[in-house]
């Protein structure tokens, strides 16, 4: 038959026509409502299956379907029971709808729309709530995952993987509309995005309410990321939400729930003093997908290239006296040193030499074995271990990885970096959460370096120890913690606590919470007083977020006890999920249209709705999709849904794609049969693997010694844009060459790269410490001579001298 309407690249009709997303942000919590509109334009009944990403920490709390004028609201049920009801409905000719979370990763969901008759339309409504993460510049980050890259699953691994049907982002056959309404007690300053937005519209004169929309024509080439800025810095807050009137008192949904947002402030003396010890372990993803660009802009540096530059800055910024090692992983893993070594000029030079040679050539994304090896290494006494993980986050066994990190959380802090569009939020946020560290995402036009250096500052801050939370509540009111104990506190970063309040009290009553901890050996505390009067118009948002937090904790507990006969924890999760209406890994949303009197006849045809895969487009742009007859078989690529994989016949690209579980048939897409022409249609250019010109900033940084000084040599002169004679002839006579060279480098950084100060501030502090240790004479004369040579006017005090 001749198909009409939207088609996949295999010429199959796509029943999903459009997605409409409406977001309501109240202070730092977002409620997201997505409407997916389906239409069956075929002459037979179909089942549409859509695998798509959601934020890893989202509380999915509503799922319904509208067919004609009939609205069906789904219920949360135990997953096996939900599957049986769905299958029974389809086999009896009824319509049914199923929404479930992946077993391996909480940021992937599968939506099944069953028995959609010919000519029938259906609208699916999906709602979830999530907290917005605080960024270094006090912005709040909201991300609507629009890109789902295939998750690498090694051969022979346990568990069934979620089969993702992908197409390049530019070929997604449905549209997206997206609007946001923001309200807060504080004025909204601005909203930024890596996507094109219509102008911000304020809804009142105080500018505390605003709306913004995604500009038309979103290409699905990136996640929809928003950064929301309020006028004042974040303050500690408490929101008490009344229980559901229909729920039984004493249950989670029947009692009030409080959400506390704490922002501990550390003394300046502590935040300015950075540790001079520690074991710094860097774990770098070198899978095939790291050869893609961070975004889809042509001639952008690759992910692996940016990671190499970042490692240079990190290594130069480490303090003398610490220990370090660098691991990399793909289908296997490698390390530069057999075990962590003391930081010195010799070990630094050896590491930098190896880093320069690192490419995205280690195959698939198998992080688990490298982590096991790192944790098997004995910790060095009085050198706290700090683990930095760089990955594009396309792993299949997310929960297994996070369980391993949690098991070893007492021996280290883990700082994670998600690189590029579609990085798994469940993996990146989970690594930091379970490892007591901090998570960062590098997308769009973001530079990796400033975000990583901020995390290094966190790692160099003293670890907060002996954290305790105590409540003071009116008589007759008791508290049940829904959140796991706080294990990490960083300056300026939010800590969230959810708790159930049981018992009767007057609305005028007040409570308080006290957080106590030890910081650099000094006892500290922060206290927050709050009213027990319930907030207005929050619905059940706080209850759902509290339920989600408790569910995730219990799921982790259940995995720790896997293999034991006790089903108590699993039953508790199912009961809590059903009671709160929030999905879990053991439950699913199920809706059956029982009002459909006439059974739908005929065999069901399954239609997989393709999700946009940035990785596919990036693989093309990175040169992965060179002409098939010229391309070597890649047995490891993480671009599995669009790559030559395994032991394929090089001449048969389609067979290769199928071997990867692919759903993109290049020959089908290219009517003319010329795949080379087809690649040219899809690719506007090729990512440059190497930088065309050397960055003078990175060149200068690369010349710094481990001690913090620079040598006076031709390479330094060239980085400063001067000749060797100019640099040597202007040196004050009483000054050592290294002192002169170091002061020149500091002047250049302050005069030429102030906009990147957060990237070089730590290595500059190390240089200043080295200068002070030299007790060098004539520093003021050096600064004056250096300013004259370099045509700057940097003050000595500004450099910390």
N, C-alpha and C positions, 0 to 999 in steps of 0.2 A: 504494500500500500504506500501511497505517497503521504509522508507525514507533513503535517502543518504545524505552525507554532514554533516554540523553542526546541532546539535539538542539542543533544550532546555531540561530541566529536565523532561518536560512532553512529551518528544519524538517528539516535533514539530520542523520542520526545522527552522533554523535561517538564514534569507536572508542576514544579514550583515556579511561579510567575514573578513574585515580588516579596520583599521583606520590608516591613515597616517597624522601626524601633523608636520608642518614646522613652526618654530617661527623665526622671525627676530626682534632682540632687538636693538633699536637705543637709546643709553643712557638710559633713564628711561621709554621708551615707547615700547611696544611689539605689533607686528602684527602677528596674528596667523591664519594660513591656515590649515584647517582640510579637508581631503578627505575621505569620507566614501564609501567603495566599496560594492555594493550589487549584489547578483546573485540569481535568482529564479531557484532552482533545482527541483521544484515540477512540476506536470503535469497540473497545473491550475494557472490562474492569481492570484496574491496576492497583498495585501496592507500591507506594512511594516511600523510599528509605533515604533519610538524609543524616549523614554523620557530620557534626559541626562542633566548633569549640565554644566554650564558655569560660569565664574567669574561674580559676581553680578554687577560689574561696567563695564562690557564689552560693547563696541559699536559694535553690529553685523551689518556689512555693506555690505556683499556680500553673495549671495546664488545662486548656479547654479547647473544644472544637465547635465551630458553627457551620452547619450544613443547611443551606436555605435559611429558614427562620428558626431552625432547631438549634438550641445551645446545649452542649453536653459538657459538664464539668468533670474532669478526671479525678479519681481518688488515688491516694498513695496506698499501695499494697505490697506485701512481700514479693520479691522479684519473680520467683518461680510461679507463684499463684497468678501474678499479673500476666506472665507469658502464656500460661494455660488458658486464661480467660480471653486473651487476644486471639490465640490460635483457634479456640472453640468458636469465637464469634465469626472469624473469617470462614471457617469450615461450614458454618451454618448460614452463610450468605449475609451476615450482618456487617455493618461498618464498625471498625474499631481503631483506636489510636493509642500508641504506646510511646512513652518517653523514658529513657533509662540512661544512667551514668555508666561509663566504661568501668570494667573490673580493674583495669591496670592504671588508669589515670583519671582523677576527678575533674579534669578540664575538657573531657570529650564526652559528648552525649549523642545518642542515636534516637531519632524520631521516625516512627513508622506510621504511615497513614494507610490503613487497610481498607480494601474494597471500595475504591472510589469509582462509581459507575461511569460509563461513557457520558460525556457532556456535563458531568457534575463538578461543582466547585466546593471547596472547603477552606475555611479560614481557621488557622491554628493560633491560639494565643498562649504565649509562654511568658511567665513573669519570674524574676529573681531579684534578690537584694544583695548588695555587696558594699563593703567599706572601701573608701578611696585611700590609697597609700600617700603618705606625706613625702615630698621630694626635698632635696637638699636646699632648694631655694624657697621652701614653704609652700610651693604649689601642691595641689591635690591631683593625683593622677587617676583618671578614669580610662579604662581601655575596653572597647568592644572588640573582641577577637573576631576578625572577619576572614582571617587566613588560617587554614589548617594544613600544615605541612605533614607529609606522611611520617609516622613514627617508626624508626628503625627497629626491627625485631630480628635478633640473631637466629640463625637456623638451629633447630633443636631446643629452643627455649620453651619453658612451660607456659601454658595458658594460650587461649585463642586471642589473636590480635583483632582489633577493630578494623574492618576493611574500609578504607577511605577511598571514595571515588573522587579523583581530582582532575581539574583542568587548569591550565595557566590562567592567572588572574584576569588577563585581558579577554579571555573567552568565556567568562562566567555568564550563563544564559538567563539570569534574573537580575532584577534591580534592587537597590537598597535606598530607602529614605530614612533619615535619622534626625531627630530633634531633641533638644535638651532644655529643661527648665531648671534653673538654679535658684534656690532661696536660702538665706542665711541671716542670722542676727546682724552680721557684719556686711558692709558694702562689698559687692563683687567688683574687683578692679579690672580684671581681664580674663579672657579664656583663649588659650592658644591651642593649636593642633597641627599635626603633621599633614592633615588633610585640608582641603579647601573648605572654608566655612563661609556662610553668609554673615553679614555684619551682626555684632552683638546688639540685641534689643533690650533696653531696660524697661521694666514694667511699673516702676514707681520712682518718685523723685529721690528717695533715699538710696536708690541703686542696690537695694538688698535682694531684688528679684530680677532675673534676666532670662532671656531665651536666646538660643542660637541653633542654627540648622546646618547640616552638611550640604554643601553646594551640590547641585545636580551633576550627575555623570560620574559618581564615584566608581573607580576602576577595579576595586577589590584587589589592588596591588599592595595594600598595607592594612594593618589593623587600624581601627578608628580610635585614636588616642587624643584625649583632652587633658589639658593642664589648667586647673581652675585656681585663680588667685583671689583671696579675700584681702580686705584693707589692712586688718591687724593680724599680727602673728597669732598662731594657734594658742588657745588657752585651755586649761583643764576644764572639762565639762562633765555633767552627769545628766542622763535622760532616764526618767522612770516612766515605764509604760504600763498602763492598767491591763489586767488579765482579760481574757475573753469571757464575756458574761455567760455564755452557754457552757463553758468548761468548768470542771469540778475544782473547787478551791483545794489547794495543796498539790495540784499538778502543775507542770511547767506552764501550760497555756491558761490555767485558771488563776495563777498568782501573778502579781506584778513582777516585771523583770527590769533591772537597771543596767544601763550601759555607761561605763566610765571611760573617759578618754583622758589619759594622764600624759603630761609633757614635763618630765623631770628636768630641772635646771641644775647643772653642775657649776661649782665655783670656777672662776676664770683661771685660778692657779692650777686647777686640775686639767682643764681642757687645753691649756697652753703648754703643759709639760707632757712631752711624748716619750714613750718607753724607749729604752736603748737596748732592749733584749727581746727575744721571741724567736720562734721557729716558724718561718714563712714558707708555706708549701703552695706552689702554684700548679694548678691542674688545667691543662689547655686541651680543648677539643680540636683534634686534627682529622676529623671525619671529612668525607668528600664534600659535604654541604658547606663546610667552612671556606671553600673556594668561591662561594657566591658573594655578591656584594651585600652590604648591610641593608641597602634598599635597592630599588630597581632603576636608579639613575645611572646612565651609561658612564663609563670611564671612572666610576667610583672605585676606591680601594676595596679589596676583598676583605672578608671577615678575618681571615688568618693574617692578612697584612696589617690590619689595624691592631690585632692582638699582639703581633710581634712588636709594634711600636709601643704599645702599652706596657709590655713586659720590660722594655728598655727603661721606661720611666720608673716603673716599680722597683726594678733592681737598683737603679741609681739612687733611689730615695730611701733604701733600707739603711738602718743605723749600723755603725760599726759595732761589733760584739754580738750581733744576732747570728742565727743559723738559717739556711735556706736550701731549697731543692725545687726542681721543676720537673713535673710529670706531664706527659701528653698521652691521649688515648684516641682510639678509633676501634677497629676490630680487635686490636691488641693494645698494649700500653708500653711506654718507654719512660725512662728517667735519666736525667743528666748525670746524677751522682747515685751510687748505690744506697746511700743514706744522706740525710741532711748534713751539710758541711758549714763550717764557720765562714762568715762573710769576710772576704779579704780581696785584695787586688787580684790575686792569682785565681781564686775561685770565681770571682765576678767575670774576669776576662774569659775563662773557660765556658761559663754559662752563656755569656753574650754571643760567643762564637757559635755555640750550638743553636741558640735562639734564631740567629740569622738564617740558619739552614732549615728551619721548620716550615713545612708546607702541609697542605690539607691532603695528605697522602696515606693516612692510616686506615681508611675504609669506613666501616659503619660506626654508629654512635653507641659504643658499649662502655659506659662509665663505671659499671658496678665493680668489675675486677680491679680497676685502678684504685678505686676507693678502698677496697678490701686490703690491697697491698699497703696503701698509705697508713691505714689504721693498724696494720700489723707491726709497723715500725715503732720501736720503743720511744716514748716521749723523752725529751732532753730536760733534765732537772733545771728548774728556774728559767726555762725558756718556753713560755706559753705558746702552744701551737695555733697558728692562724692559717686556715685553708682558703685559698682563692680559686673559685671554679669558673672557667670561661667556656660557655657552650651555646650553640644555637638551639639546644633544648628539645631535640627530636628523639627522645628515647621512648621505648615501649613499656618498660618496667618501672614506671615512676614510683609507685608505692613501695616496691622492693628497695629502690635506691634510698628513698626517704627513711624507711625503717632502719637501714644500715647507719645512716647519719645520726638518727635519733639514738640508736644504741651506743654510739661513740660520742655523744654530745658532751659528756663530762671531760673529755680529753682535748677539746679544741673548740674554736669558733669558726664558722663557715660563712664566707662572703661569696655571693653568687652573682653572675652577670649573664643575662639573657641577651644574646646577640642576634639582631635581625628580626624581620617580621615573622610572626607565627611561633616564636619561641614559647615553649610550654610554661604558662604562668604557674601551674601546679608544681612543676619541677623547680623553677627558679625561686619562687617564694618559699616553697617547702624546704629546700636546702638551707636557706637562711633561717627560717623559723625553727626547724629541728636542730640546726647547728648553732643556734644562739648568735647569729650574725646579722647581715643586712643584705637585701636584694636590690639589684639595679637592672633596668632594661635599657638596651641601646638600640633605638629604632630610628627610621627616617633619616634626618640629617644630623642626629646626635653624634657628638664625638665621644668615643669610649673613654679617653684618657681622664677628663675631669671627674667623671662618675667613679672611675676606679680609684683615683687618688683620694676622693672623699672617703671611700671605704677603707683605704689604707690608714687614713687619719683615725677612723673608728678603731681599727685594729691596733693602732699604736696607743690609743687611750687605755688607761688602766681598766681591767675588767671589773664590773660591778659584781660584788659577791654578797652572799647571805641575804637575798631578797625575801622580804616577808610582807604580807598584806593583812592588815587587821581592820575589822569593821566595828563601828560604834553605832548601834541602832536602838530605837526606843524599846522599852520593855514589851515583850510579847511578839516581837518581830525577829525571826531567824533568817539566816542567809545560807543559800546553797550556791557554791561557785560552779558556774557553767564553763569557765575558761580553765585551761591547764595553768599551773603555777607559772608566774613570770620568771624567766631564766636570764633575760637579757635586758639591759637598759642602756641606751645611747643618748648622748646630749642632743636635744632638739627632736628626738624621734618619739612617736606616739606609742604608748602602751595601752591596749584595750582590755577591759575586764567586763565580763557579763556575769550577772548573778541573779538568782531567783529569790524574791523576798516573800516569806510566808508569815502570815499572822495579820491581825487587825491593828490599825492605828489611825489617828486622825490625819487628815490631809495637811494640817499645819505642822506636822512633826518633821524633824530633820534627822539626818544621819550623817556619818562621815566615814571616810576610809583613809587609812594611814599606810603609806608604802615606806618601809625602812630598808636600808641597804648599807653596805660598806663600800666606800669608794677610796681607793689608794690608802687604805688603812684607817680612814676617818668615817665614823658612823654618820649617816645622813638620813633625812626623812622628808617626805612631801605629804601634805595632808589636804584633802578636798572635802569640804562640807557641801551637802546637797539637800534639797527639799524632797520629801517623799510624795509630794503632790504629783499625780501622773500628768505627763505632757499631753497636749491636745493634738489631734490630727496625725498621730504617728501610725495609726492602724495597728498592725501587729509586726511592724518591721523589726523592732528590737527583740521581740520574742523569737522571730525566725532566725535572726543572726545569732542569738544565744543558742537556739536549738542546733543550728549548723555547727557552731563551735563545739558543743558537747558531743554531737554525732561524730565529728572528725576525731575527737579524742578517744571515743569508745571504739571507733574503727581501728585506730592504731593499736589500742589495747588488744583487740580481737586478733589482729595479725601477729602480735607478739606471742600470743598463746595458741597459735595455729597448730593443729594436730591433736590438741587436747579435746576430750569428750565434752567439756563444759560448753554448752550452747547459750549460756546465760547472757554473755555480752552481746552476742548477735541478736538474741531476742530483745534485749534492752534497746538496741539500735533500731530494730524494726518497730517496736512499740513507740519509741520517741519520734521516729520519722512519720508514722501513721498519725500520731496524736497532733504533731505540729504542722503536718502537711508539707514538710521539707524533705526533699529526696535524699537518698543515701546510696551507698554501693550495694546494699542488701534489699532495696526497694525500687519500685518503678511507679510511674503514673500510668493509669489505665482508664480509658473511657470507651464505653460500648454504646452505640446508638440503638437502643432497644425499641425505639418508636418507629423504626423502619420496618413496616409490615411486610413488604414484598422482598423476599430474599434476592440477593444479587447473584445472578446465574453466570456460569462460565468460569473457566480457569483464570486465576489471577496472574497478571503479568507484572513481574517486579521491575520497578524503575528506580535506579540509584540516582539521587540528586547530587550532582558534582559540587564539591566544595572548592573554593579558590585556593590554589596552592602557590604561594609566592616562590617556594623552592623550585617548582617546575620552570617558572619564568627565569629565575636567577640561574638555574642550571644552563638554560639556553644561552643567557647573556654571558655566562662565565666560559662559554666555549665547550661545555659538556656535549652539546648536540652537534658536533661536527659531522660531516658527511659519514653515514654509516659505514661505507666501504673503507674509510680511512681510520675509523675509530677503534681503539683497542677495547676489549671487553673489560669492564670494571666489575670485579667480583664483590665490591664492598660498598658501592655508593649509597649514601643516605638519601640521595634524590631518587629513591627506589621507584617512585611511581612514574618516572619519566626518564629512565636511564637504561643504558646497556648494562645488564646485570648477569652475574653468574657465568656459566659456561655457554653463553649464547653463541649462535652462529653470527659472526660479524655482518654477514651480508643480509641478515634478516632482522631488521630493526623491530618489526612488529612482534616477532617471537621473543625478542629481548624484553620488550615492554611487558608482555604477558608474563614472562618469567619473574618480573618484579612485582607482580600483582597489579600491573598498570591498568589504567582505564583510558589511556590516551593513545589512540591509534593514528600515528603520523600519516600512514599511507591513506587512511580513510579521510583524514582532514585535508590532505593535499589531493584535490581531484586530478591534477595533472600528472600525478605519480612521481613528480620530481621533488623528493624530500629536501634537496638543497635549496630550491626556490622557496619551499615552505618555511625553512628555517629563517631565510632572509626576510620573509613576511613577518615572522614573529619577533625577530631580533633586529633592533635598530642599531646596535653596536655591540661591542664586546668589552667586558670589564677588563681594565688594564691590571694585569697581575702584579706588575712592578710600578712603582711611582716613576713618573717621567723625569722629575727633577728631585734632588735631595732637599728635604726640608731643613733649612739652616738651624732651626730650633732643635730638631732631633739630632742633627749633626753636632751641635754644641753640647747637648746632653750626653751624647755617646762618648765625648772626650773627657768627661769628668771621671776622676779616679774614685775608688771605693772610699777613700778617706774624706772625700769632699772637695779636694783641690783640683785645679787644672794645671797642665804643664804648658810652658811657653814654647810652642812649636809651630811649624807652618800650617798644620791642620787647624789649630785654634785661630790663627790669623785669617785663614780662608773662611772659617765659619763666621768670624766677626766682619767679614767683608773688607779686610785690610791685607797689605803685604807683610811678609815677615819683617822687612826692614822698618816699616812704619811702627809695628808693634814693639820691636826691640829698641829702636832709637828713642822712643818716648818714655821708656821706663825710668823712673827716678833712680839715681845711682845707688842709693843705700838700701834698696829693696831687693829681696830675693825674687828670682824669676817666677817661682810658683805662686808667691803672694801677688805679684803684679798680674799674672795670668788669671788668677781666681777673682781678683777685684774687677778686671775687665769683663769677665764672663757675667758677674753679678750685675754690673752696670748695663750690659747688653740686655740681660733678661728684664731688668726693671725699666729700661728705656724703650725696648723694642717689642716685648711680649707681655705687657701688663695685662692684656685681655685674657691671657692664658695662665695667670698667676697661680690658680689652684692646681695646675698641672706641675709647676716647677717649684712651688713654695717649699716643699719638704727637702728637696735636694739643695735648695738655696740655704735653708737653715743649717744643713749639714756643712755647707761651704763656710758659712759664717762661724760655726763652731770651730772648724779647722783653723780659720784665720785667728780667732781669739787665742787658740792654743799656741799659736806661733809667737804671740806677743810682738807682732811686727811693728817696727817704727814707721813713721811717716804715712800712716793709713790715709790721713786727710789729704796729703800731697798726692798719693796714688789716685784717690777718687777724683781730685781736681784734674790731674793729668789724663785719667781715663775718660772723663767727660769731654775734655778738649779733643782727644783722639777720635772718640766715637760720635761726637756732636750731640751729646745729651746733657742734661742738667739734673742728674739724679743726686739727691742729697744723701750724705753718709748715714744719717739717722734712718732714712727710709729703707736702707738695706740692712738695718739691724746692727750696724757697726758702731 
